[in-house]
């Protein structure tokens, strides 16, 4: 499943979401994910919602799933750290296939101490809750990993986290 020649990571993500019938996008604004958010907002296929907090985004996507609509939550690492309770008390025990796309902050060139501290908590939380996660670092892996993680989440009715590494999202850009 190689990406089409010349596609950017965000173009690939939008195409794969469509192929997997993920129509609802709830996001908290994030500079790193801005390219994919802009593409999603410009595409009439998607319903795009920007709640105030990540917990609200999870609630929206969870409710939509219960009504038969597939969705995804987009956020950054620090936003993810606010989700331990809603994941542990709702999505995991109720087997909600919550798909999350998380821009990885606090690592590789990010010199904000707060981001670095919360980054260290993300993977342990995912592992403790048994949520499948994978850090996408290379453009050539975006399509395969995104597609397979979405399929796995909806097939197994379990959460999945796509961690968008700065090795992917920040190549050729200034550091945070």
C-alpha positions as CSV (number, residue, x, y, z in Angstrom):
1,X,0.0,0.0,0.0
2,X,2.4,2.7,-1.1
3,X,1.2,6.3,-1.2
4,X,0.6,7.9,-4.5
5,X,3.5,9.8,-6.0
6,X,3.9,13.3,-4.5
7,X,1.3,12.9,-1.8
8,X,1.9,14.6,1.5
9,X,1.2,12.8,4.8
10,X,-2.0,14.8,5.3
11,X,-3.3,14.0,1.8
12,X,-2.7,10.3,2.5
13,X,-4.5,10.5,5.8
14,X,-7.6,12.1,4.3
15,X,-7.7,9.5,1.5
16,X,-7.4,6.6,4.0
17,X,-10.1,8.0,6.3
18,X,-12.5,8.1,3.4
19,X,-11.6,4.6,2.3
20,X,-12.4,3.4,5.8
21,X,-15.7,5.4,6.0
22,X,-14.5,7.6,8.8
23,X,-16.8,10.6,8.3
24,X,-16.8,12.4,11.7
25,X,-13.7,14.4,12.8
26,X,-13.5,16.0,16.3
27,X,-10.4,17.9,16.9
28,X,-8.8,20.4,19.3
29,X,-6.7,22.9,17.3
30,X,-3.1,21.9,16.9
31,X,-0.4,23.6,14.8
32,X,1.2,20.2,13.8
33,X,-2.1,18.7,12.6
34,X,-3.2,21.9,10.9
35,X,-2.5,20.6,7.4
36,X,-4.8,17.6,7.8
37,X,-7.4,19.6,9.7
38,X,-7.6,22.1,6.8
39,X,-8.0,19.4,4.3
40,X,-10.7,17.7,6.3
41,X,-12.6,21.0,6.8
42,X,-12.4,21.7,3.0
43,X,-13.9,18.3,2.1
44,X,-17.7,17.9,2.2
45,X,-17.4,14.2,2.9
46,X,-16.4,14.9,6.5
47,X,-18.3,16.5,9.4
48,X,-15.7,18.4,11.3
49,X,-16.3,19.6,14.9
50,X,-13.9,21.5,17.1
51,X,-15.0,21.2,20.8
52,X,-13.3,23.0,23.6
53,X,-11.6,20.0,25.2
54,X,-10.3,16.6,24.2
55,X,-12.8,14.8,26.6
56,X,-15.6,16.4,24.7
57,X,-14.1,15.2,21.4
58,X,-14.0,11.7,22.7
59,X,-17.6,12.0,23.9
60,X,-18.8,13.2,20.5
61,X,-17.0,10.5,18.6
62,X,-18.1,7.8,21.1
63,X,-21.8,8.9,20.8
64,X,-21.6,9.0,17.0
65,X,-20.2,5.4,17.0
66,X,-23.1,4.2,19.1
67,X,-25.4,5.8,16.5
68,X,-23.5,4.0,13.6
69,X,-21.1,6.7,12.5
70,X,-17.3,6.2,12.4
71,X,-15.2,9.0,13.7
72,X,-11.7,10.0,14.8
73,X,-10.3,12.4,17.4
74,X,-7.3,14.6,16.6
75,X,-5.2,16.2,19.3
76,X,-1.7,16.8,20.5
77,X,0.2,14.9,23.2
78,X,-0.7,17.3,26.0
79,X,-4.3,17.0,25.2
80,X,-4.1,13.3,25.3
81,X,-3.0,13.4,28.9
82,X,-6.4,14.7,29.9
83,X,-8.1,11.6,28.7
84,X,-7.1,8.9,31.2
85,X,-10.5,8.9,33.0
86,X,-12.8,8.9,29.9
87,X,-10.7,6.1,28.3
88,X,-10.6,4.0,31.4
89,X,-14.2,4.5,32.4
90,X,-15.9,4.6,29.0
91,X,-14.2,3.7,25.8
92,X,-12.1,0.7,27.0
93,X,-14.7,-1.1,29.2
94,X,-17.5,-0.4,26.6
95,X,-15.3,-1.6,23.8
96,X,-15.6,1.6,21.8
97,X,-13.2,1.6,18.8
98,X,-12.0,5.1,19.5
99,X,-9.4,6.1,16.8
100,X,-7.1,8.9,17.9
101,X,-4.5,10.8,15.9
102,X,-2.0,12.4,18.2
103,X,0.7,14.8,17.2
104,X,3.7,13.9,19.2
105,X,5.1,16.9,21.1
106,X,7.7,17.1,23.7
107,X,10.4,15.2,21.8
108,X,12.9,15.6,19.0
109,X,13.5,19.4,18.9
110,X,10.6,20.5,21.1
111,X,12.3,22.5,23.9
112,X,9.1,23.2,26.0
113,X,9.5,21.5,29.3
114,X,5.8,21.0,29.8
115,X,5.4,19.2,26.5
116,X,8.4,17.0,27.3
117,X,6.9,16.0,30.7
118,X,3.5,15.1,29.3
119,X,5.0,13.3,26.4
120,X,6.6,10.8,28.8
121,X,3.1,9.8,30.1
122,X,1.4,9.1,26.8
123,X,2.7,5.6,25.9
124,X,2.5,4.3,29.5
125,X,-1.2,5.4,29.6
126,X,-1.9,3.7,26.3
127,X,-0.1,0.5,27.4
128,X,-1.8,0.4,30.8
129,X,-5.2,0.7,29.1
130,X,-4.3,-1.8,26.4
131,X,-4.9,0.7,23.6
132,X,-3.0,-0.3,20.4
133,X,-0.6,2.5,19.3
134,X,2.0,3.1,16.7
135,X,4.2,6.1,16.0
136,X,4.4,6.9,12.3
137,X,7.8,8.3,11.5
138,X,8.1,7.9,7.7
139,X,5.9,9.1,4.8
140,X,6.0,5.6,3.2
141,X,4.3,4.2,6.4
142,X,1.4,6.6,6.6
143,X,-1.1,4.8,4.4
144,X,-0.3,1.3,5.6
145,X,-0.3,2.1,9.3
146,X,-3.3,4.4,9.3
147,X,-5.4,2.0,7.2
148,X,-4.5,-1.0,9.4
149,X,-5.0,0.7,12.7
150,X,-8.4,2.0,11.7
151,X,-9.4,-1.5,10.4
152,X,-8.1,-3.1,13.6
153,X,-10.0,-0.7,15.9
154,X,-13.3,-1.2,14.2
155,X,-12.9,-5.0,13.8
156,X,-11.8,-5.6,17.4
157,X,-13.9,-2.8,19.0
158,X,-10.8,-1.5,20.7
159,X,-9.2,1.9,20.7
160,X,-6.2,2.8,18.5
161,X,-3.8,5.7,18.6
162,X,-1.9,6.9,15.6
163,X,1.0,8.9,17.0
164,X,2.3,11.4,14.4
165,X,6.0,11.7,15.0
166,X,7.9,14.9,14.4
167,X,10.1,12.8,12.1
168,X,7.1,12.7,9.8
169,X,5.3,16.0,10.5
170,X,8.2,18.4,10.9
171,X,10.6,17.3,8.2
172,X,11.9,20.4,6.4
173,X,10.2,22.8,8.9
174,X,11.5,24.9,11.7
175,X,11.5,23.4,15.1
176,X,8.5,24.0,17.4
